[in-house]
Amino acid sequence: MTVISSNLGYPRLGEKREWKKTLEHYWAGKIDEPEFHAETKALRLANLKKEQAAGLDLIPVADNSDYDHVLDTIAAFGIVPERYGRFHKRLTLDEYYAIARGTKDAVASEMTKWFNINYHYIVPEYDQPHFELLDNRWLRFYKEAKTELGIDGKPVILGPISLLKLGKRNGDYLDAAAVDELLPQLLPLYKQVFTELAQAGVKWVQVDEPTLVKVATDAEVKPYEAALNALRQAAPSINIELQTYFDSIDPYKAATKLPVQAIGLDFVHDNGENLQHVLNDGFPSDKVLAAGIIDGHNIWTSNFADKLALIKRLQGVVDNDHLWLQPANSLLHVPITTKNETKIDPVLLGGLAFADEKLHELTVLTKAANEGQQAVSEEFTKNAAALKALNESEHRNNAEVRAAEANLANETFERHSAFPTRIALQHKKLQLPLLPTTSIGSFPQSKLVRSKRAAWRKGNITDAEYEDFIKSEIKRWIGIQEDLGLDVLVHGEFERTDMVEYFGQKLTGFYATQNGWVQSYGSRGVRPPVIFGDVAYTKPITVKESVYAQSLTDKPVKGMLTAPLTIINWSFVRDDISKAQVQKQISLALRQEVINLEKAGIKIIQVDEPALREGLPLKKRNWKPYLDEAVYSFKITTTGVRDDTQIHTHMCYSDFEDIIDTISALDADVISIETSRSHGEIISSFEKTHYDKEIGLGVYDIHSPRVPSVEEIQANIERALRVIDVHQFWINPDCGLKTRQEPETLAALKNMIAARDNVRASLAEPTK
């Protein structure tokens, strides 16, 4: 009897971001479609070879993508919104990318966060659904791996219930009735896929149903049962691994009775609940327990002793022939390898495990499960020493930081006066017009900006030369903003590679990786900072650039910071202490930066919290501690300023109604919320809820290269003003403009200003 190792998915980007470059080269017209497919195939096979070389027993196939795995499923099953056309064959690349990026005549499909992590998926639209199997991609990639590499792979497919639940109809996520209505139309396509896979000799299929962790009752398990029964009947020779991740399953007994041969449970992000279910309620003897024991969402080395203890507890319930060891979720969400981190402190390096290292951990632990710890004793000794060295290092034992934390209990963090008093003072000081207009923060990082930064990092230009270049870009864009007619300006953030990484480079306790890239959306790769030690403020971070920008104009320039919770949610956070404790450390550091900005004469300070909503625990019963900590850390950061200093914040993808109390409790004077990709549903929420502070709802989508018309933007403004008082409303794009090209940015901003002017003229009200 043997425990085996399995993987759920591998990163797409490539060690040198080859995948990103291939996509962008195609979009730029530098390669054609056949060249694109040749390059992505080479990377796909290289990834599979690495998994093969790692010694995995079960290797996933079809986990690759040309943009996003939900979009792949949309395209494969013909669930293409009618505005892009109606298709009866496999989509071309241009047709596929039109859904994600939009066209001149059709807006892009909505994009939102994948559960509570910093990955974005394309939202399926079921307004006028059309279901037709256009491409059995799972069969294509299974055959490719078998033919090219001899890998009898495990195709990975997003399950039918999650595909439906992750989509929307008329702007709302599908309810149970809509799922029941559409499932009979969708299931024949899945059945055809499974039938063809069975004919090709596929033994195992991994059916991802991550939405199963969000159901609460046995009755809610019924649609999953109906779908899985249909797949079993269509292809009885195929074994199904029903895969869940990111949390525990509440209706555990009902879920473990589902008609599948293996059930994947997350034993990392489950708050111990899945383990208690298994220990207390047992596990079916005729099913495989695919145990997710390796963290696929963070980058820390597993504690082998603890993991082996967990495995032994599972072995007490499940025999070895029915136990798989695997990551808790796809490795898509971690960097690829630590081997390219050549400048890192060896103590920190010993504590890191990226995707390739996690595969090695799996093989070590699988051998330990089968042969005992003595069979891998050297690996266990090395692992224990590495973790001990990191935990006992000075990085994790900063006495000053710990003293400041302890003193928090003696302090209260509130603004001096209530909002009505503050906003009156701010209006008097700022003298802004009606419908004040601004941008969110960043402007396009051109090829020249990126090349100058690269030259500076390589030492090819001096610090002074690089600083002079950044100042020249700030000056140029201050002039552009004044010419456009924006009311509140920003310095453009040209010195920042990323809104989180930049702050990580300036605070102690952070490490900026050389090649720790992960996919955020499409070709967008981010390099999350690693929070490995105690966080402390050592010197001003943003003051110099903000003060310089303000010296160039009489209009107010916003100071721009990233808030603590977003830094937490978009970083790899140490796992030896709680996230709440790390969050407090960051808040104390950023508080000093906010105070220094005010002292330097900055009148408006924006502390962005775009990731607040996305980080919510998946189960509502766990929301309160998270939201309470969000408010507390934001207030630690922002409440050290005078009443007439205006505090802004920005959020992305907010389902506003369910967290409006938290948003109000932040006590920011002005909030901007990304709204355009949700097709206005957030605006409609204001018909049901009253918000008493000032607010800007994004009036155009910045994730698409498409330039919206004046009429389109004006309609968005006017719709918002039907439910929000004109004296509360600000006008701004959805988000920062860093990833856009300069010509499209200028064209879109010009249209935004023209739309604003039209609305101002129609209101005929001169001042705020």
N, C-alpha and C positions, 0 to 999 in steps of 0.2 A: 504494500500500500504506500503510495507516494503523493506527497503534496507537490503541486506544480505552480509555476510562476506564470503570470499573465500581465499584459499591459492593456490600457484602455485607449491610448492615443498618444501621438508623439508631436512635438512642436513642428510648425510649418516653416518658420522663417529661414532656416539654414544657419550654420555656424557663422557665416559671414553675411547674413541677411540676403542670400541669393534669391530667395523667393520674392522678397519685397522688390528687389531690383528688377526681376523679371516682369512683375506686374506693372511697375512704373515705366519700364521700357516699352511695354506693349501699349500702355495708355498714351505714351509720347510718340508712338509711331516708329520707334527705333527697331522693333522686331515685328514680324507678322505672326499670324495665328499658328502656323506649323512650327515656327521657331519657339514660340511660347510653349507649346505642348512638349517639344523636345527638351527644353530646359527644365520644365517642371517635372517631367518624367525622370530625368537624371537625378534630380534632388530627391524625388520620392523613393527611388530605388536605393539611393545612398542612405537614406534614413532607415529603410527596412534592413539594409545590410548591418547597420549598427545594432539594431535590435536583435538581429540574428546572431551577431558576434557576441552580444551580451549573454547569450545562453537562455533566452526566454523560451518557455514551452509554448505559449500561445501569443502570437503576434497579430495586432490589429491591422486590417487593411481597409481602404476607403475612408480612413480617418483624415486623409489629406483634403485640401480644398483649394479652389482658385480665388476664394475671397472669404467665405464663411460657410460653415457646415449647414446652417439652417437655409441659407440661400441655395446651397447645392440641392437640398431636398425640395425646396420650392421649384427650382428649375427642372429637376428630374421628374417631378409629378405634374408639371404643367400648371402650377398654381400661380400663374403670372398675371398681375393686374392688367386689365384690358387696355389701360392707357399706353402700354408698351407693345400692344399687338396680341394676336392670338396665334399660338404655335402648335404644330403637329409633328415636329421632329426636334431632335436635340438642338438646344440653343447654341448659336455661335457665341464667341466671346463678347462681341459687341452687344448682342441681345442680353446676355447674362449680366454684363456690367451695367447696362442701362437701368436694371432694377435697383442696383446698389448706389449708383452715382447720378442717376437722372439723365435726362437729355434736354435739348433745347426746348422741347415741347411738353415734356413729362417730368414731374417732380420725382425725386428718388423715393423709394419706399422708406418707411420709418425704420430707424435704427435705434435699438435700446440695449440696455445692459443685460448680460447673461446672468440671471439670478442675482447674486450679490457680490459679483467680482467685476474687475475692470476689463471685461471683454464685451464687445458689442455684437449683436446679431441683427440680421435683417428680419423685420417682423412680417410674417405671412399675412396677406389680406384676403378675407373671405367675403367681401361685399358681393361680388358676382363670381362665385368660385367655379373654376373649370378644372377638372381632374383628368389627366391623361398621362400615362407613362411615356415620357419622351426619351428617357435615358436610364437604363439600369447600370448606373455608375458603380454599384456595389459588385456586380458581376464583372465589369470591365477591370476593376482594380484587383479583384480576387484572381482573375486569370493572369493578369500581368505579373503579380507576385509569384504565382505558381510556375509560370513559364520562364520568367527571367531569373528567379532566384531559388526556385524549388520550395518556396514557403507556402505551406497549407494554412493560409491566413484565416483570421476571424473577422469577416466583414462587420463594420460598425455602422448602424443605421439609427437615425433619430426615430423613436417610436411614434406611432400614429396619434396617440392621445396627447403626447407632449407637443407634437407638431401642430395639432389643433389648438391646444390651450395656450401656446406661445403666440398665437395669431390673434387678429382682431377682425371684427365686422362692425362697420359703421362707427369706428373709433373706439370700440370697447372690446376688451378681451372676451373670448367666447365663454359663455356660461354653460352649465351642464346640458341644458336643452339644445343649445347650438351644437355642442359636441355630439350629442346623440343624433342630431339631424344630419350632420355632415359625415359622420364616421362610415355609414354604409356606402357613401359615394367614394370615400378615400380607400377603404379597405381592399377593394379589388386590385388596386395598383400595388399595394404591399404584397398581396397574395401572389400576384404575377412575379414580382421581384423574388419572392421566396421560392416559388416553383422553379424559376430559372436557375437560382442558386443551387437548389437541390439537384437539378439535372446536371450541374457542373461538378457535383461531388462535394459541396461545402458541408462541413461537419458541424461547425458552430457559427452562430450569428449573435453578435452583441447588439441587443435592442436597448438603446438608451431611453429611459423614461424618467428623466430627472424631476418632472412635475409630481411624481408619486410621493416625494418627501413633503409636499405641500398639502396633501389631502389629510383629512382628520377622521373620517368615519369609514366603516366597512362598506357602506353604500357607495361611497365615492371610488372604491376600488373596482366596481362592476364594469365600467367602460374598458378598463385595462384588461379585465378578464375576457370580455367579449372580443376585443382585438386579438389577444394572444391565442384564444381558442381558434379564431379564424386562421391565423398564421400556422398553427399546429396542424389544422386540417388540410391546409394547402400544401404543406411540405412536412409530412410526419417524420421524414428521415433527418431533418435538421434539428440540432439541439439549440435551444435559445438560452442565452445568458441575459436575463433581465437586469439592467444596470441602473442603479441609483447613485446619487452623490450629493455632496454639500450639506447633508443633514440626515437625521434619522427618519424612519418610517413609523408614523403613529399607529395606523391600523396593521400592526405587524403580523398578527395571526392570519388575517385575510390576505395580506400580500404574500406570505409564504405558502399559501395554498394555490397561488396562480399557476396556470398550466405551462410551466417552463422547467428546464433541467438545471438551471443555475440562477442564483439571485446574488447580485452584487450589492454589498452594503458598505457604507462609509463608516470606518471605525476611527476616523481622525477628527471630523468636523461634526460629530453626532452628539456632543456633550455627554458621552458615555451611555446614551440611551439605546443605541443599537446593541451594544454589548450586553446591557441589562436584559434586553428582550431575548437575546440568544441564550444567556445563562439562566434566565428565569422561566422562559417559555419553550426552550429547546429550539431545534431546527429540524426540518423534515429530513428523514434518513435517505429519501430517494432523490434529494437535490444536492447540488454543489453549493457550498457557501464560498462565494468569491469575495474574499475579505480584503477590503481596502485599508491597508495598514500603513502605507507610505503617503505622506502629505504631498499631494500633487499641486498644491496651491502656495506652498512656501518653500524656502530654499535651504532649510537647515538640515544638517546631518541627523539621521534617525539615531535615537539611543538604542543600540542593538539589544542591550539587556532588557530594556522595557518592552521592546517589540517582541522579543522571544517570549517574555512572560505573557504577553497578550496572546501570542500564537498558542502557547500551551493551554491557556484557558479555553481557547476555541477548540483545540484538539480534545479537550475533555467533553465536548458536546458533539463534535463532528469527526468522523474517521478520516484518515489521511487521504483516501481516495475521493473524498467529497470536499476537499479543502483546496482552494486556490489562494495564492498570495498575490496582491496587485496594488497599484496606487489607489488612493481613495477617489481620485478623479483623473481625467485626462492630463497628461503632462504638457499639453498645449499651453498651460498657464505658467510655466516656469522656463527659464533660459535653458540652453542646450547643454553646455559643458563648462566646467570650471577650468579646463586645461588652458584656456586663453586668458585667464586672469593672472598675468605674469608679474604684476606690480603689487600684489596684495600682501598684507601682513600674513605670514605663515600661520599664526595663531587663528586668525579669522578664516583663512582658507581651509583649515582642518575642520571647521564647523559648517562648511557649505556643501550642499549636494544639489546640483542642477539635474536636468533630465537624465543625462547619461550616468551620472553618479547614483541616481535613484534606481536605475535599472540594475546597477551593480549591487546596490543594497538588497534589492529583491532576490537576486541570485544567492547572495550570502545567507539571507534569512531563510530562503527555501532550503538550502543545504543544511542549515542548522535545524530546521524543523524536521528534516528527514533523517539526519545522521547524528544530531546532537551538537551542542555548542563546541565540543572538543574538536569537531571536524573543521571548524573555522575559528579556532581559538586566537590565532594571530590577528585576524580581522577584528575580533571582539576587543582584544587588548588595545589595538591601535585606535579603535573607535572610542573607547572609554577615556584614553589619554587625551585625545583631541578635544572632546567635550569638556573635560576637566580643565584643560589649559585655557579654553575660551571663557568658561564661567568664572574662573579665578583671576582672570586678567584685570588690569587696571581699567580697561574700557568699561567693564561692567560693575565697577565698584568705586564710583565717583562720590566722595563724601559730601561735597558741596551740593551736588544735585539731590542727593538723598535728604539732606537737611532742608532744602527748599521745599521738597515734596512734603516733608513732615510738617512744615509750617503752614501748609495750605489750610489745614483745619482751623487756623486762627484768623483767617481772612475771609472777607465777603467781596464778591465780584459783581458789582452792579454799576450802571451809569449813574452819574450824579443826580440827573433829573429824568422825569418820565418823557416819553417820546413827544407829546404835544409841545412841551417847553423847549426841548432840544431842537425840533424841526423849525420852530419859529426863529430861534437864534441862527440856525444854519441858513434859512432863507435870507435873512437880513445880511449875513456875512457873504454869501455866495452870489446873490442877485442873479439867479438863473432865470431864463425865460420859461414860459409855459411849454410843456412837453420837452424837458431837457433831453438832449441827445448825446449819446456817448458810444464808445465801443467797449467790449468786455475786457480787453487788456493787451493781447498780443497782435502784432501785425506780421505780414508775410516774412518768413525767414528765407530770403532769396538764396540762389546758388552762391552769390557773392558773400552773403553773411556766413553761410556754412563753410565756404572755402577759407574765409579769413579766420574763422574759429579753428578749423583744422590746422591751418598754418601756424597759428598761435600755440596750439597744443603741441605741435611738433617742434616748436622752438624756431620756426622759420621767420617769425616776426616777433618783435619785442613786446613786452607788456604795454609800454607806452604807445606803440604803433597800434596795437589792438584796441586799446582804450580810445585812442583818437578816432578809429574807425567806428566804434560803437557810438561815440558822441556825434559823429557825422550822420549816422543813420537816425539817431534820435532827433537831431535838428531837422533833417529832411522830412521826417514824418510829423513832427510838430507843425511844420509849415503846411504839409498836405492836409492835416486835420483842420487847421485854421482856414485854408482855402475851401475845403469842403463845407465848412459851416457847423462842425460839431461844437457842442457847448462845453463839454467836459472832456479833456484830452487825456491820453495815456502816453507813456514814453516808448511803448512798443515792445519791450522785453527782448531786445535783440541780443542781449548778453546771456540769455537763458536758453538752454537746450530744451528744458522741460520744466513745467511749473512746480513739480515736486523735486525732481533731481537737483535743480539749482539750489534749493534751500538745503537739501541734504549735503551738498558740497560745502556749505558755509557753517554748518552746525557740527559740534562734536557728536560722536556716537553713530555717525552715518558713514557708509562706504559707497562710493560711486563705482560700479563695476566698469570694466573695459568693454565687455561684450555680453552683458546680461540682458539681452533684448528679449522682449515678449511681444506677442501680437495684441494690439488693442482693438483695432478694427481695420478691415481691408489690408492695405499695405502699411498701415500705420504701426510702427514698432515703438515701444517705449522701453526705457531702461530704468526700472524702478530702483530707487536707492535701497540700500540694505541698512536697516536700523539694527546695529549689532551691539551697541553700548549705551551708556547713559548719555542723554542729550543735554547739551549746554550751549548757551549763547556766548560767543567770544568777541564779536565785533559787528558793526552795522552791515546789513546784507544788501538792502535795496536803496538806501538813503542817497548815495552819491548820484545814481542815475535819475532818481526822482527829482532831486534838487536841481540838477542840471536842466532837466526838461522844463521844470517850472520857471527857471530863469529865462527861458526863451519866449514866454508868452504871458499875457495878462489873464488868460483864461485858466481856470483851475485844472491842475494835473493830478490825477489819482495816483496815490501810492498803491502798489500792487503786491499782495502777499497771498500765499496759499495757507489755508486754515489747517488746524491740527488734525481733524478727523480725515480730511482728504489726504494729507500726508501719510496718515496711518493706512488708509484704504488703498493707496496707490504705491505703497512701499512693501518690501519684504521685512516684516517686523519680527524682531527677536521673540523667541518662544519660551524663554526662561522666566519671564515675568508677564503679568497680564498686559493686554493692549491698553487697558484703561490707565495703567501706571505710566506706560510709554507716552500716552496721549497727554497726560498732565505735564510731563517733562517738556514736551514740545510746546505746549501752551505757555509755560513760563518763559521759555526762550523767545517765542514770538511776541509776547507781551512787551519785552524790552525793545524789539524792533518797531512796534507800533508807536510806542512812546517816543522813540528817537525820530521817527518820521514827523510826528507832530512838532517836536522841538525844532525840527529843521524847516518848519513853515508849510508843510503839506496839509491842506485843508480837508481833503477827502482821502480816505484810506479804504481800499477795497480788500477785504479778507475773504478769499474765495473758498466756498465749501461745496464744490460741484459734486462730490461723491457722497454727500450725506445720505441721500435716499438709496443709492445703490448698495450701501453697506448694511442696510437693515437686515437683521436676522430673518431667515425664511419663515420662521414660525412667529406669529404675532405675540405669543406669550413671552417671547424673549426680547421684545422691542424696548420696553421701558428702560432697562439699564443702559442700553445702547444710546437711546435718545437723550436720556438724562446726562450721560457723559458728553454727548455732542454739545449740548447747551452749556454745560459747565466749562468745557475746554474753550469754547468760542468766547465765553464771557471772560475767562481768565485772560485771553488774548486781547480783547477789545475794550475793556472797561477802564483802562488807565488814562483815557483822553478826556479833554474838556467837552462840555455840552455842544459847543459850536463846531467841533470837528465831526464831520459826517462819516459814518461807518457804512460801507456798502458790503454786500456779499453776493455771490453768484452760485446758482445751482443748476445741475443738468438733470433732464429726464425725470422731473418730479411729478409723481402722482400727488397733487397738492393737497387734496382733501384729507387724506389719512395722516398727514404730518403737519397740518396747518398750525396746531398748537405749539409744536416744537419750533417751527419756522418763526412764529411770532415771539416765542420765548428767547430766541437768539438776541432779540432786541436790536437788530441792525436797522439803521435808519432807512436804507434803500436795499431792496433785493432785486436781482434780475434772475429770471428763470428761462431756461431753454424750452421752447414750445413749438417751433414750426414743424418739426418732423412728426409731432403727435397730431398734426392736422387740426389743431385748435381745441382739442378736448380739454386741455388744461384751462384754457380761457373759460370754457363753459362751467368749470368748477366754481368760478367766482359768482355764478348766479346762485349758488347754494351756500357759499361761505363768504363772510366779510373779512377783509384784511385791512387793518387800520394804519399801516405804514406805507411808505412809497415803494413802487414796484415797476420793473420793466419786464415785459414779456417779449422774448426774442421775436423779431418781426421778419427775419429770413434765415434760412438754413445755411450754415457755413460749412457743412460737411460735404456739400456737392459743389462742383465747379460751375454749376448753372447760375446765371445772373437773373434774379427775379425782376419783374417789371415794376415800375412805379405803381401801377394800378394794383398789383398783387400785394405789395407792401402796404399800400394805403388801406386796402381792404382788411388786412390783418390788424392795423392800428385801429381802424374804426370799429371792428368787431370787439376788440379789447375795451374800447371806450364805452361800449354799450353796458358793460358791467363793472368797470373801474372808473372812479372819478377822475376827470381830466387833471385835477390838481395833484393827484397821486402818481400819475403815469409818466414813466420814462420810456424813451425809444432807443433800442439798441439791437445789434445782431444777436443771434442765438448764443454765440460763444466766441472764444478768441479766434483770430484770423491767421494764426501762425502757419497753418498747413495750406493756405490758399495762395494762388499766384497773384502778383501785384495788379495786373490789368483787370482781372475779374473782381478783385477786392475793391478797387477804385470805382469800377462800374456799379457794383452793388451798393456801395456806400453813397454814391451820387444819387442813385435811385431812392435810397432810404431817406436822404435829406430832402429830395424833391417831394416824396410822399409826406414827410413831416410838414413841409412848408404848405402843401395843399390842405392838410388837416388844420394847421394853425390858421390859415386864411379862412377856412370854413367856420372856425370857432369865433374868429374876430375878437379875440381877447388878448390884449397886448402883453400882459406880464403875469407872472405867477405870484 
